[in-house]
Amino acid sequence: MTDFTPLTLDAQGDANAVFVIRSATAITTLSTSQVVLSGSAKASNVFWIAGSAITLGANSIMKGTMVASTAITLQTGANLEGRALNQGAAAAAISCDACTITVPTP
């Protein structure tokens, strides 16, 4: 079992705070990893942008809109409060294995 600290995005009371996490390459989370929102942060204002693929590990919890230029994979039991979008000429399938995707409230 891997010991980890959840990633906390703290809006510090500003419900309009926007978080943009960008990677020139892939974004990959470990199994059972978690993104936690606090201080009025909203999943609808969080954006994950990858230059290639995004992979959520098994049983991980992600918040926000994921935008990849190739593939998006949500492994077994992954939970996304947000959206999964592919764009660009190399865009491939979005795969979901027994995962849950919930559209965030605005």
MMTF fields as JSON, N, C-alpha, C and O atoms, coordinates in Angstrom:
{
  "mmtfVersion": "1.0.0",
  "mmtfProducer": "UNKNOWN",
  "numBonds": 423,
  "numAtoms": 424,
  "numGroups": 106,
  "numChains": 1,
  "numModels": 1,
  "chainsPerModel": [1],
  "groupsPerChain": [106],
  "chainIdList": ["A"],
  "bondAtomList": [4, 2, 8, 6, 12, 10, 16, 14, 20, 18, 24, 22, 28, 26, 32, 30, 36, 34, 40, 38, 44, 42, 48, 46, 52, 50, 56, 54, 60, 58, 64, 62, 68, 66, 72, 70, 76, 74, 80, 78, 84, 82, 88, 86, 92, 90, 96, 94, 100, 98, 104, 102, 108, 106, 112, 110, 116, 114, 120, 118, 124, 122, 128, 126, 132, 130, 136, 134, 140, 138, 144, 142, 148, 146, 152, 150, 156, 154, 160, 158, 164, 162, 168, 166, 172, 170, 176, 174, 180, 178, 184, 182, 188, 186, 192, 190, 196, 194, 200, 198, 204, 202, 208, 206, 212, 210, 216, 214, 220, 218, 224, 222, 228, 226, 232, 230, 236, 234, 240, 238, 244, 242, 248, 246, 252, 250, 256, 254, 260, 258, 264, 262, 268, 266, 272, 270, 276, 274, 280, 278, 284, 282, 288, 286, 292, 290, 296, 294, 300, 298, 304, 302, 308, 306, 312, 310, 316, 314, 320, 318, 324, 322, 328, 326, 332, 330, 336, 334, 340, 338, 344, 342, 348, 346, 352, 350, 356, 354, 360, 358, 364, 362, 368, 366, 372, 370, 376, 374, 380, 378, 384, 382, 388, 386, 392, 390, 396, 394, 400, 398, 404, 402, 408, 406, 412, 410, 416, 414, 420, 418],
  "bondOrderList": [1, 1, 1, 1, 1, 1, 1, 1, 1, 1, 1, 1, 1, 1, 1, 1, 1, 1, 1, 1, 1, 1, 1, 1, 1, 1, 1, 1, 1, 1, 1, 1, 1, 1, 1, 1, 1, 1, 1, 1, 1, 1, 1, 1, 1, 1, 1, 1, 1, 1, 1, 1, 1, 1, 1, 1, 1, 1, 1, 1, 1, 1, 1, 1, 1, 1, 1, 1, 1, 1, 1, 1, 1, 1, 1, 1, 1, 1, 1, 1, 1, 1, 1, 1, 1, 1, 1, 1, 1, 1, 1, 1, 1, 1, 1, 1, 1, 1, 1, 1, 1, 1, 1, 1, 1],
  "groupList": [{"groupName": "MET", "atomNameList": ["N", "CA", "C", "O"], "elementList": ["N", "C", "C", "O"], "formalChargeList": [0, 0, 0, 0], "bondAtomList": [1, 0, 2, 1, 3, 2], "bondOrderList": [1, 1, 2], "singleLetterCode": "M", "chemCompType": "L-PEPTIDE LINKING"}, {"groupName": "THR", "atomNameList": ["N", "CA", "C", "O"], "elementList": ["N", "C", "C", "O"], "formalChargeList": [0, 0, 0, 0], "bondAtomList": [1, 0, 2, 1, 3, 2], "bondOrderList": [1, 1, 2], "singleLetterCode": "T", "chemCompType": "L-PEPTIDE LINKING"}, {"groupName": "ASP", "atomNameList": ["N", "CA", "C", "O"], "elementList": ["N", "C", "C", "O"], "formalChargeList": [0, 0, 0, 0], "bondAtomList": [1, 0, 2, 1, 3, 2], "bondOrderList": [1, 1, 2], "singleLetterCode": "D", "chemCompType": "L-PEPTIDE LINKING"}, {"groupName": "PHE", "atomNameList": ["N", "CA", "C", "O"], "elementList": ["N", "C", "C", "O"], "formalChargeList": [0, 0, 0, 0], "bondAtomList": [1, 0, 2, 1, 3, 2], "bondOrderList": [1, 1, 2], "singleLetterCode": "F", "chemCompType": "L-PEPTIDE LINKING"}, {"groupName": "PRO", "atomNameList": ["N", "CA", "C", "O"], "elementList": ["N", "C", "C", "O"], "formalChargeList": [0, 0, 0, 0], "bondAtomList": [1, 0, 2, 1, 3, 2], "bondOrderList": [1, 1, 2], "singleLetterCode": "P", "chemCompType": "L-PEPTIDE LINKING"}, {"groupName": "LEU", "atomNameList": ["N", "CA", "C", "O"], "elementList": ["N", "C", "C", "O"], "formalChargeList": [0, 0, 0, 0], "bondAtomList": [1, 0, 2, 1, 3, 2], "bondOrderList": [1, 1, 2], "singleLetterCode": "L", "chemCompType": "L-PEPTIDE LINKING"}, {"groupName": "ALA", "atomNameList": ["N", "CA", "C", "O"], "elementList": ["N", "C", "C", "O"], "formalChargeList": [0, 0, 0, 0], "bondAtomList": [1, 0, 2, 1, 3, 2], "bondOrderList": [1, 1, 2], "singleLetterCode": "A", "chemCompType": "L-PEPTIDE LINKING"}, {"groupName": "GLN", "atomNameList": ["N", "CA", "C", "O"], "elementList": ["N", "C", "C", "O"], "formalChargeList": [0, 0, 0, 0], "bondAtomList": [1, 0, 2, 1, 3, 2], "bondOrderList": [1, 1, 2], "singleLetterCode": "Q", "chemCompType": "L-PEPTIDE LINKING"}, {"groupName": "GLY", "atomNameList": ["N", "CA", "C", "O"], "elementList": ["N", "C", "C", "O"], "formalChargeList": [0, 0, 0, 0], "bondAtomList": [1, 0, 2, 1, 3, 2], "bondOrderList": [1, 1, 2], "singleLetterCode": "G", "chemCompType": "PEPTIDE LINKING"}, {"groupName": "ASN", "atomNameList": ["N", "CA", "C", "O"], "elementList": ["N", "C", "C", "O"], "formalChargeList": [0, 0, 0, 0], "bondAtomList": [1, 0, 2, 1, 3, 2], "bondOrderList": [1, 1, 2], "singleLetterCode": "N", "chemCompType": "L-PEPTIDE LINKING"}, {"groupName": "VAL", "atomNameList": ["N", "CA", "C", "O"], "elementList": ["N", "C", "C", "O"], "formalChargeList": [0, 0, 0, 0], "bondAtomList": [1, 0, 2, 1, 3, 2], "bondOrderList": [1, 1, 2], "singleLetterCode": "V", "chemCompType": "L-PEPTIDE LINKING"}, {"groupName": "ILE", "atomNameList": ["N", "CA", "C", "O"], "elementList": ["N", "C", "C", "O"], "formalChargeList": [0, 0, 0, 0], "bondAtomList": [1, 0, 2, 1, 3, 2], "bondOrderList": [1, 1, 2], "singleLetterCode": "I", "chemCompType": "L-PEPTIDE LINKING"}, {"groupName": "ARG", "atomNameList": ["N", "CA", "C", "O"], "elementList": ["N", "C", "C", "O"], "formalChargeList": [0, 0, 0, 0], "bondAtomList": [1, 0, 2, 1, 3, 2], "bondOrderList": [1, 1, 2], "singleLetterCode": "R", "chemCompType": "L-PEPTIDE LINKING"}, {"groupName": "SER", "atomNameList": ["N", "CA", "C", "O"], "elementList": ["N", "C", "C", "O"], "formalChargeList": [0, 0, 0, 0], "bondAtomList": [1, 0, 2, 1, 3, 2], "bondOrderList": [1, 1, 2], "singleLetterCode": "S", "chemCompType": "L-PEPTIDE LINKING"}, {"groupName": "LYS", "atomNameList": ["N", "CA", "C", "O"], "elementList": ["N", "C", "C", "O"], "formalChargeList": [0, 0, 0, 0], "bondAtomList": [1, 0, 2, 1, 3, 2], "bondOrderList": [1, 1, 2], "singleLetterCode": "K", "chemCompType": "L-PEPTIDE LINKING"}, {"groupName": "TRP", "atomNameList": ["N", "CA", "C", "O"], "elementList": ["N", "C", "C", "O"], "formalChargeList": [0, 0, 0, 0], "bondAtomList": [1, 0, 2, 1, 3, 2], "bondOrderList": [1, 1, 2], "singleLetterCode": "W", "chemCompType": "L-PEPTIDE LINKING"}, {"groupName": "GLU", "atomNameList": ["N", "CA", "C", "O"], "elementList": ["N", "C", "C", "O"], "formalChargeList": [0, 0, 0, 0], "bondAtomList": [1, 0, 2, 1, 3, 2], "bondOrderList": [1, 1, 2], "singleLetterCode": "E", "chemCompType": "L-PEPTIDE LINKING"}, {"groupName": "CYS", "atomNameList": ["N", "CA", "C", "O"], "elementList": ["N", "C", "C", "O"], "formalChargeList": [0, 0, 0, 0], "bondAtomList": [1, 0, 2, 1, 3, 2], "bondOrderList": [1, 1, 2], "singleLetterCode": "C", "chemCompType": "L-PEPTIDE LINKING"}],
  "groupTypeList": [0, 1, 2, 3, 1, 4, 5, 1, 5, 2, 6, 7, 8, 2, 6, 9, 6, 10, 3, 10, 11, 12, 13, 6, 1, 6, 11, 1, 1, 5, 13, 1, 13, 7, 10, 10, 5, 13, 8, 13, 6, 14, 6, 13, 9, 10, 3, 15, 11, 6, 8, 13, 6, 11, 1, 5, 8, 6, 9, 13, 11, 0, 14, 8, 1, 0, 10, 6, 13, 1, 6, 11, 1, 5, 7, 1, 8, 6, 9, 5, 16, 8, 12, 6, 5, 9, 7, 8, 6, 6, 6, 6, 6, 11, 13, 17, 2, 6, 17, 1, 11, 1, 10, 4, 1, 4],
  "groupIdList": [1, 2, 3, 4, 5, 6, 7, 8, 9, 10, 11, 12, 13, 14, 15, 16, 17, 18, 19, 20, 21, 22, 23, 24, 25, 26, 27, 28, 29, 30, 31, 32, 33, 34, 35, 36, 37, 38, 39, 40, 41, 42, 43, 44, 45, 46, 47, 48, 49, 50, 51, 52, 53, 54, 55, 56, 57, 58, 59, 60, 61, 62, 63, 64, 65, 66, 67, 68, 69, 70, 71, 72, 73, 74, 75, 76, 77, 78, 79, 80, 81, 82, 83, 84, 85, 86, 87, 88, 89, 90, 91, 92, 93, 94, 95, 96, 97, 98, 99, 100, 101, 102, 103, 104, 105, 106],
  "secStructList": [7, 7, 7, 7, 7, 7, 3, 3, 3, 3, 7, 6, 6, 7, 6, 6, 7, 7, 3, 3, 3, 3, 3, 1, 1, 7, 3, 3, 7, 7, 6, 6, 7, 5, 3, 3, 3, 3, 6, 6, 7, 7, 4, 4, 4, 3, 3, 3, 3, 3, 1, 1, 7, 3, 3, 3, 7, 6, 6, 7, 3, 3, 3, 3, 3, 3, 3, 3, 1, 1, 7, 3, 3, 3, 7, 6, 6, 7, 3, 3, 3, 3, 3, 3, 3, 3, 7, 1, 6, 6, 7, 7, 7, 3, 3, 3, 1, 1, 7, 3, 3, 3, 7, 7, 7, 7],
  "xCoordList": [0.842, 0.0, 0.884, 1.855, 0.539, 1.3, 0.717, -0.496, 1.578, 1.149, 1.264, 2.303, 0.233, 0.274, -0.536, -1.359, -0.281, -1.044, -1.948, -1.474, -3.244, -4.126, -3.674, -3.108, -3.927, -3.667, -4.867, -5.986, -4.654, -5.733, -5.628, -4.585, -6.722, -6.82, -7.697, -8.899, -7.096, -7.772, -8.063, -7.146, -9.343, -9.758, -9.735, -9.987, -9.443, -9.351, -10.582, -10.477, -11.766, -13.029, -13.525, -14.61, -12.768, -13.163, -13.826, -13.137, -15.154, -15.904, -15.641, -16.003, -15.022, -14.7, -13.251, -12.817, -12.508, -11.102, -11.025, -11.833, -10.045, -9.846, -8.459, -7.48, -8.399, -7.142, -6.882, -7.742, -5.702, -5.307, -3.991, -2.978, -4.026, -2.836, -2.484, -3.272, -1.302, -0.93, 0.371, 1.309, 0.388, 1.588, 1.879, 0.966, 3.144, 3.522, 3.396, 3.282, 3.417, 3.297, 2.058, 0.997, 2.181, 1.038, 0.79, 1.682, -0.447, -0.822, -1.306, -2.212, -0.699, -1.062, -1.178, -0.294, -2.275, -2.431, -2.174, -2.366, -1.742, -1.546, -2.893, -3.883, -2.923, -4.131, -4.457, -3.558, -5.715, -6.294, -5.871, -6.067, -5.297, -4.958, -6.237, -7.281, -6.141, -7.318, -6.984, -5.92, -7.917, -7.879, -9.008, -10.159, -8.672, -9.634, -9.805, -8.824, -11.049, -11.334, -11.706, -12.462, -11.165, -11.501, -11.626, -11.285, -12.116, -12.208, -13.069, -12.717, -14.2, -15.159, -14.707, -15.327, -13.651, -13.22, -14.296, -14.967, -14.456, -15.468, -14.816, -13.918, -15.277, -14.757, -14.942, -14.137, -15.992, -16.251, -15.216, -15.179, -14.378, -13.345, -11.93, -10.953, -11.829, -10.523, -10.309, -11.196, -9.126, -8.829, -7.471, -6.476, -7.433, -6.227, -5.962, -6.78, -4.844, -4.568, -3.255, -2.207, -3.338, -2.16, -1.777, -2.64, -0.477, 0.023, -0.135, -0.038, -0.378, -0.645, -1.807, -2.922, -1.585, -2.673, -2.884, -2.008, -4.077, -4.388, -4.868, -5.743, -4.281, -4.68, -4.964, -4.115, -6.17, -6.513, -6.324, -6.877, -5.546, -5.293, -6.545, -7.528, -6.503, -7.628, -8.061, -7.236, -9.362, -9.97, -9.495, -9.556, -9.021, -8.61, -9.818, -10.842, -9.682, -10.739, -10.169, -9.213, -10.765, -10.295, -11.42, -12.593, -11.061, -12.016, -11.578, -10.406, -12.523, -12.238, -12.373, -12.648, -12.174, -12.253, -10.874, -9.891, -10.817, -9.564, -9.579, -10.524, -8.521, -8.405, -7.079, -6.009, -7.167, -5.971, -5.884, -6.895, -4.664, -4.519, -4.491, -4.542, -4.409, -4.483, -5.602, -6.774, -5.277, -6.291, -6.518, -5.66, -7.701, -8.015, -8.47, -9.354, -7.851, -8.199, -8.533, -7.737, -9.716, -10.107, -10.099, -10.961, -9.115, -8.97, -10.072, -10.848, -10.131, -11.199, -11.481, -10.589, -12.735, -13.173, -12.817, -13.11, -12.192, -11.848, -13.133, -14.155, -13.066, -14.219, -13.824, -12.873, -14.571, -14.304, -15.52, -16.613, -15.324, -16.353, -15.874, -15.092, -16.342, -15.875, -16.206, -17.225, -15.335, -15.532, -14.227, -13.144, -14.345, -13.183, -13.294, -14.232, -12.334, -12.384, -11.066, -9.992, -11.158, -9.985, -10.052, -11.132, -8.893, -8.864, -7.626, -6.651, -7.656, -6.485, -6.495, -7.341, -5.537, -5.463, -5.206, -5.613, -4.541, -4.202, -5.218, -4.977, -6.334, -7.324, -7.827, -8.189, -7.849, -8.296, -9.489, -10.112, -9.778, -10.944, -10.75, -9.632, -11.876, -11.909, -12.411, -13.536, -11.57, -11.974, -12.276, -11.625, -13.294, -13.781, -14.082, -14.964, -13.354, -13.551, -14.198, -13.526, -15.507, -16.256, -15.985, -15.819, -15.942, -15.676, -16.968, -18.005, -16.875, -18.015, -17.607, -16.577, -18.427, -18.198, -19.449, -20.547, -19.283, -20.376, -20.11, -19.028, -21.078, -20.923, -20.973, -21.897, -19.996, -19.954, -21.033, -21.494, -21.416, -22.348, -21.588, -20.41, -22.257, -21.559, -21.112, -20.514],
  "yCoordList": [-1.186, 0.0, 1.246, 1.333, 2.189, 3.423, 4.475, 4.684, 5.131, 6.21, 7.516, 7.778, 8.327, 9.576, 10.636, 10.333, 11.864, 12.994, 13.455, 13.667, 13.616, 14.11, 15.493, 16.27, 15.787, 17.115, 17.979, 17.682, 19.04, 19.938, 21.235, 21.889, 21.6, 22.879, 23.781, 23.545, 24.819, 25.699, 27.048, 27.79, 27.356, 28.629, 29.777, 30.921, 29.499, 30.502, 31.398, 32.616, 30.766, 31.498, 32.148, 32.731, 32.069, 32.688, 31.644, 30.842, 31.648, 30.667, 30.81, 29.921, 31.905, 32.113, 31.757, 31.949, 31.243, 30.876, 29.806, 28.879, 29.943, 28.994, 28.372, 29.061, 27.063, 26.328, 25.706, 25.006, 25.956, 25.36, 24.631, 25.242, 23.31, 22.486, 21.978, 21.269, 22.34, 22.043, 21.241, 21.514, 20.239, 19.44, 19.378, 19.193, 19.531, 19.429, 17.998, 17.759, 17.047, 15.632, 15.042, 15.665, 13.863, 13.149, 13.556, 14.05, 13.333, 13.458, 12.075, 11.512, 11.53, 10.208, 10.267, 10.791, 9.725, 9.674, 8.252, 7.291, 8.129, 6.82, 6.229, 6.949, 4.934, 4.288, 4.886, 5.181, 5.061, 5.602, 7.042, 7.509, 7.757, 9.165, 10.002, 9.581, 11.183, 12.034, 13.496, 13.976, 14.2, 15.654, 16.131, 15.724, 16.989, 17.503, 18.999, 19.727, 19.451, 20.885, 21.464, 20.859, 22.651, 23.306, 24.809, 25.326, 25.504, 26.961, 27.486, 28.49, 26.833, 27.226, 26.879, 27.328, 26.097, 25.667, 24.786, 24.024, 24.902, 24.127, 23.321, 23.806, 22.096, 21.229, 21.865, 21.637, 22.655, 23.295, 24.37, 24.853, 24.752, 25.764, 25.18, 25.914, 23.853, 23.183, 22.568, 21.895, 22.799, 22.317, 21.619, 22.181, 20.4, 19.604, 19.495, 18.921, 20.029, 20.064, 19.322, 19.683, 18.27, 17.443, 17.514, 17.507, 17.581, 17.579, 16.239, 16.149, 15.189, 13.877, 13.243, 13.763, 12.143, 11.385, 11.763, 12.327, 11.431, 11.532, 10.164, 9.567, 9.661, 8.373, 8.545, 9.022, 8.15, 8.141, 6.725, 5.778, 6.577, 5.261, 4.65, 5.346, 3.365, 2.631, 3.252, 3.575, 3.409, 3.918, 5.307, 5.668, 6.096, 7.465, 8.399, 8.061, 9.564, 10.575, 11.852, 12.424, 12.298, 13.482, 14.509, 14.149, 15.773, 16.884, 17.776, 18.14, 18.135, 19.104, 18.551, 17.368, 19.434, 19.09, 18.658, 19.38, 17.462, 16.946, 17.126, 16.711, 17.752, 17.963, 17.34, 17.758, 16.334, 15.647, 15.777, 15.971, 15.668, 15.727, 14.336, 14.202, 13.291, 11.922, 11.172, 11.412, 10.278, 9.433, 9.832, 10.436, 9.474, 9.603, 8.229, 7.618, 7.747, 6.444, 6.596, 7.123, 6.131, 6.075, 4.601, 3.833, 4.209, 2.805, 2.382, 3.211, 1.096, 0.497, 1.28, 1.504, 1.688, 2.354, 3.822, 4.444, 4.404, 5.831, 6.661, 6.275, 7.792, 8.672, 10.075, 10.661, 10.608, 11.949, 12.825, 12.515, 13.932, 14.97, 16.04, 16.919, 15.959, 16.868, 16.346, 15.687, 16.647, 16.244, 15.699, 16.044, 14.828, 14.27, 14.625, 14.201, 15.406, 15.89, 15.606, 15.843, 15.095, 14.909, 15.916, 16.237, 16.411, 17.363, 17.133, 16.551, 17.577, 17.51, 16.335, 15.445, 16.346, 15.339, 13.936, 12.959, 13.807, 12.494, 12.022, 11.031, 12.713, 12.354, 10.938, 10.553, 10.169, 8.771, 8.61, 9.586, 7.387, 7.085, 7.532, 7.686, 7.73, 7.938, 6.625, 6.211, 5.958, 4.674, 4.788, 5.516, 4.034, 4.053, 2.615, 1.979, 2.101, 0.731, 0.761, 0.987, 0.533, 0.547, 1.826, 1.793, 2.942, 4.229, 5.04, 4.659, 6.16, 7.054, 8.446, 8.966, 9.055, 10.44, 11.232, 10.889, 12.291, 13.162, 14.562, 15.108, 15.147, 16.525, 17.461, 17.372, 18.351, 19.229, 20.314, 20.693, 20.795, 21.908, 23.191, 23.328, 24.125, 25.353, 26.205, 27.263],
  "zCoordList": [0.0, 0.0, 0.0, 0.752, -0.84, -0.951, -0.023, 0.007, 0.726, 1.601, 0.823, 0.217, 0.828, 0.077, 0.814, 1.679, 0.452, 0.95, -0.181, -1.297, 0.082, -0.984, -1.461, -0.691, -2.724, -3.263, -2.907, -3.325, -2.143, -1.744, -2.527, -2.534, -3.187, -3.889, -3.036, -2.908, -2.451, -1.496, -2.144, -2.495, -2.298, -2.9, -1.897, -2.273, -0.644, 0.417, 0.461, 0.602, 0.338, 0.459, -0.816, -0.817, -1.905, -3.171, -4.068, -4.699, -4.128, -4.918, -6.412, -7.182, -6.84, -8.253, -8.594, -9.73, -7.62, -7.864, -8.943, -8.97, -9.834, -10.931, -10.776, -10.488, -10.972, -10.902, -12.271, -12.805, -12.844, -14.124, -13.876, -13.534, -14.054, -13.885, -15.272, -15.898, -15.751, -17.136, -17.154, -16.406, -18.039, -18.241, -19.738, -20.542, -20.111, -21.52, -22.015, -23.217, -21.088, -21.449, -20.774, -20.783, -20.197, -19.61, -18.158, -17.469, -17.718, -16.312, -15.886, -16.501, -14.831, -14.329, -12.817, -12.14, -12.287, -10.832, -10.349, -11.093, -9.109, -8.497, -8.102, -7.975, -7.912, -7.385, -6.029, -5.241, -5.762, -4.52, -4.22, -3.098, -5.191, -4.954, -4.918, -5.417, -4.324, -4.173, -4.412, -4.024, -5.06, -5.142, -4.237, -4.398, -3.294, -2.323, -2.554, -2.702, -2.585, -2.738, -1.386, -0.627, -1.088, 0.179, -0.032, -1.096, 0.987, 0.949, -0.178, -0.797, -0.467, -1.517, -2.929, -3.894, -3.076, -4.415, -5.033, -4.336, -6.366, -7.078, -8.2, -8.888, -8.371, -9.434, -10.811, -11.715, -10.971, -12.268, -12.602, -13.734, -11.641, -11.864, -11.822, -11.671, -11.956, -11.955, -13.335, -13.862, -13.926, -15.269, -15.278, -14.821, -15.796, -15.947, -17.451, -18.171, -17.94, -19.373, -19.623, -19.087, -20.453, -20.721, -22.19, -23.068, -22.45, -23.814, -24.495, -25.719, -23.714, -24.295, -23.537, -23.594, -22.834, -22.204, -20.741, -20.087, -20.253, -18.824, -18.379, -19.007, -17.273, -16.715, -15.233, -14.48, -14.816, -13.4, -12.885, -13.444, -11.82, -11.241, -10.64, -10.389, -10.414, -9.845, -8.519, -7.664, -8.372, -7.142, -6.749, -5.573, -7.712, -7.411, -7.491, -8.086, -6.889, -6.884, -7.485, -6.959, -8.596, -9.31, -9.368, -9.461, -9.313, -9.426, -10.569, -10.663, -11.451, -12.5, -13.904, -14.107, -14.866, -16.279, -16.754, -16.589, -17.35, -17.883, -19.396, -20.067, -19.935, -21.375, -21.809, -21.366, -22.686, -23.175, -24.686, -25.36, -25.217, -26.671, -27.283, -28.506, -26.451, -26.973, -26.256, -26.544, -25.337, -24.692, -23.236, -22.593, -22.739, -21.31, -20.844, -21.445, -19.756, -19.204, -17.727, -16.95, -17.35, -15.95, -15.563, -15.993, -14.745, -14.385, -13.419, -12.944, -13.139, -12.343, -11.061, -10.243, -10.906, -9.688, -9.582, -8.561, -10.606, -10.552, -10.504, -11.072, -9.825, -9.639, -10.087, -9.57, -11.061, -11.574, -11.363, -11.838, -10.638, -10.57, -11.547, -11.184, -12.77, -13.803, -15.181, -15.384, -16.123, -17.513, -18.066, -17.594, -19.089, -19.763, -21.242, -21.915, -21.749, -23.135, -23.838, -23.285, -25.068, -25.92, -27.051, -27.547, -27.455, -28.567, -29.399, -28.923, -30.617, -31.467, -32.422, -32.33, -33.345, -34.4, -33.858, -34.488, -32.707, -32.161, -31.115, -30.426, -30.994, -29.969, -30.172, -31.284, -29.104, -29.135, -28.19, -27.773, -27.876, -27.045, -25.595, -25.103, -24.948, -23.499, -22.922, -23.201, -22.107, -21.545, -20.067, -19.318, -19.682, -18.302, -17.893, -18.468, -16.906, -16.442, -15.065, -14.059, -15.027, -13.757, -12.975, -11.756, -13.679, -13.038, -12.942, -13.483, -12.243, -12.083, -12.527, -12.099, -13.397, -13.815, -13.474, -13.913, -12.69, -12.271, -12.787, -12.572, -13.461, -13.94, -12.731, -11.923, -12.599, -11.422, -11.483, -12.56, -10.322, -10.271, -10.636, -10.305, -11.316, -11.72, -10.543, -10.739]
}
